[in-house]
Amino acid sequence: MPDSPPPIHVVFALLPGSMVLDWAGPAEALRIANQLLQAQGQPARFVLRFASPTPTSPTSVGVTLAGLEPLPATLPSPTWVVLVGLPGQHIDATASEARGLLHWLRGLRLGNGRLELVTVCAGAVLAAHAGLLAGRRATTHHQHLEELAAVEPRCD
C-alpha cells in the first residue's frame, strides 16, 4: 500500500460575527469525509482548526465560540486557509480584529498544493482587502459583487 499523503490542515480564520453556515457547512463536509475514509481503514485526510485574532468570538447567530487558536505564525504543508462571510451589506475591514486578520493574510505565501486559500461567500471580500485576489477569478454573494469589484478591481 503506498504511503498516505500528509493530512491537509484546514484553518477556518474567523472574525466576530462570522456566518455560522459559511464555516459549519464546510467543516461538517470535511468531518464526514474523514469519517468515511476511516470507515474504509484509511487515515483521516483533514485536520480542522479554528483560528481568530481573539480567543473567543461571537458568531452571526449570537453564540460565542471559545477556545479559538491564535492565527498561526507558521502553517504546515499542505494547508487550506478558509475565509468566511460576515452579515450585512458591507464587510467592515477597519475593526481591530479585521485589521489583525488582514495583516496575517498579507503575510501568507500561497502556493498550489502547499498553502491554498478558500473563500466562502463574502469571505472573498476579506481576501480582496488583503490583496490576495489581484489577477485571479473569484465569486462572492451577489450582495457583495460590487464591493468585491471596488476593493480589488483587478479581480475577475
C-alpha positions as CSV (number, residue, x, y, z in Angstrom):
1,M,0.0,0.0,0.0
2,P,1.5,3.4,-1.0
3,D,2.2,6.0,1.7
4,S,-0.7,8.1,2.5
5,P,-0.4,11.8,1.6
6,P,0.0,14.1,4.6
7,P,-3.2,15.4,6.1
8,I,-4.5,18.8,4.9
9,H,-4.7,21.3,7.7
10,V,-7.8,23.4,7.2
11,V,-7.7,26.7,9.1
12,F,-11.0,28.5,9.4
13,A,-10.0,32.1,10.1
14,L,-12.9,33.5,12.0
15,L,-13.8,37.1,12.8
16,P,-16.5,38.3,15.2
17,G,-19.9,37.8,13.5
18,S,-18.6,35.1,11.2
19,M,-21.5,33.4,9.4
20,V,-22.1,30.1,11.0
21,L,-23.3,28.4,7.8
22,D,-20.2,29.5,6.0
23,W,-17.8,27.6,8.3
24,A,-20.0,24.9,9.8
25,G,-21.2,23.5,6.5
26,P,-17.7,23.1,5.0
27,A,-16.4,21.8,8.4
28,E,-19.1,19.2,8.6
29,A,-18.5,18.1,5.0
30,L,-14.8,17.6,5.8
31,R,-15.6,15.8,9.1
32,I,-17.9,13.4,7.2
33,A,-15.2,12.8,4.5
34,N,-12.7,11.9,7.4
35,Q,-15.4,9.6,8.9
36,L,-15.9,7.8,5.5
37,L,-12.2,7.4,5.0
38,Q,-11.7,6.0,8.5
39,A,-14.6,3.6,8.0
40,Q,-12.6,2.2,5.0
41,G,-9.5,1.8,7.1
42,Q,-7.8,4.9,5.7
43,P,-6.4,7.8,7.7
44,A,-8.3,11.0,8.1
45,R,-7.4,13.5,5.4
46,F,-8.4,16.8,7.1
47,V,-7.3,18.4,10.3
48,L,-9.8,21.1,11.2
49,R,-8.6,24.1,13.0
50,F,-10.4,27.3,14.1
51,A,-8.4,30.4,14.5
52,S,-9.1,34.0,15.2
53,P,-7.4,37.2,16.3
54,T,-9.2,36.7,19.6
55,P,-9.6,33.5,21.7
56,T,-13.4,34.0,21.8
57,S,-15.7,35.3,19.1
58,P,-19.4,35.9,18.8
59,T,-21.0,34.3,15.7
60,S,-23.6,35.7,13.3
61,V,-26.3,34.0,15.4
62,G,-25.1,35.2,18.7
63,V,-23.4,32.1,20.0
64,T,-19.9,32.8,21.3
65,L,-17.1,30.4,20.1
66,A,-14.4,29.8,22.7
67,G,-11.1,28.0,22.5
68,L,-10.2,29.5,19.2
69,E,-6.5,29.2,18.5
70,P,-4.5,32.3,17.6
71,L,-3.8,33.0,13.9
72,P,-0.8,30.6,13.4
73,A,2.7,32.0,12.9
74,T,3.6,29.0,10.8
75,L,1.5,26.6,8.8
76,P,2.3,23.0,7.8
77,S,2.1,21.9,4.2
78,P,-0.5,21.4,2.9
79,T,-2.9,23.9,4.5
80,W,-6.1,25.5,3.3
81,V,-7.0,28.8,4.8
82,V,-10.8,29.3,4.8
83,L,-12.3,32.8,4.9
84,V,-16.0,33.1,5.5
85,G,-18.6,35.9,5.2
86,L,-19.9,38.3,7.7
87,P,-23.5,39.5,8.0
88,G,-24.6,42.8,6.5
89,Q,-24.4,44.7,3.2
90,H,-20.7,45.7,3.6
91,I,-17.6,44.0,5.1
92,D,-16.0,46.3,7.6
93,A,-12.3,45.9,7.2
94,T,-11.5,48.6,9.7
95,A,-12.3,46.9,13.0
96,S,-9.3,45.9,15.0
97,E,-10.0,42.1,14.6
98,A,-10.4,42.5,10.8
99,R,-7.1,44.5,10.6
100,G,-5.4,41.8,12.5
101,L,-6.7,39.1,10.2
102,L,-5.8,41.1,7.1
103,H,-2.2,41.7,8.4
104,W,-1.9,37.9,8.9
105,L,-3.3,37.2,5.5
106,R,-0.9,39.6,3.8
107,G,2.0,37.6,5.3
108,L,0.9,34.3,3.7
109,R,2.8,32.9,0.7
110,L,0.1,31.0,-1.2
111,G,1.2,28.1,-3.4
112,N,-0.7,25.3,-5.1
113,G,-0.7,22.1,-3.1
114,R,1.2,23.8,-0.2
115,L,-0.8,26.8,1.1
116,E,-4.2,27.5,-0.6
117,L,-6.9,30.0,0.0
118,V,-10.6,29.0,0.1
119,T,-13.3,31.7,0.3
120,V,-16.9,31.1,1.2
121,C,-19.5,33.7,0.3
122,A,-18.3,37.2,1.3
123,G,-15.0,35.8,2.5
124,A,-13.8,36.7,-0.9
125,V,-14.1,40.4,0.1
126,L,-11.8,39.8,3.0
127,A,-9.3,38.2,0.6
128,A,-9.6,41.2,-1.7
129,H,-8.9,43.6,1.2
130,A,-5.8,41.5,1.9
131,G,-4.6,41.9,-1.7
132,L,-4.9,38.2,-2.4
133,L,-7.2,38.3,-5.4
134,A,-5.4,40.6,-7.9
135,G,-5.3,38.8,-11.2
136,R,-7.5,36.0,-10.0
137,R,-11.0,34.9,-10.7
138,A,-13.4,34.8,-7.7
139,T,-17.0,34.8,-6.8
140,T,-19.0,36.1,-3.8
141,H,-22.5,36.5,-2.6
142,H,-24.5,38.7,-5.1
143,Q,-24.9,41.4,-2.4
144,H,-21.1,41.8,-2.4
145,L,-20.2,41.7,-6.1
146,E,-19.9,45.5,-6.4
147,E,-18.0,45.7,-3.2
148,L,-15.6,43.0,-4.3
149,A,-15.0,44.8,-7.6
150,A,-14.4,48.1,-5.8
151,V,-12.0,46.6,-3.3
152,E,-10.0,44.7,-5.9
153,P,-10.7,45.9,-9.5
154,R,-8.0,43.5,-10.9
155,C,-10.1,40.5,-9.7
156,D,-12.3,39.0,-12.4
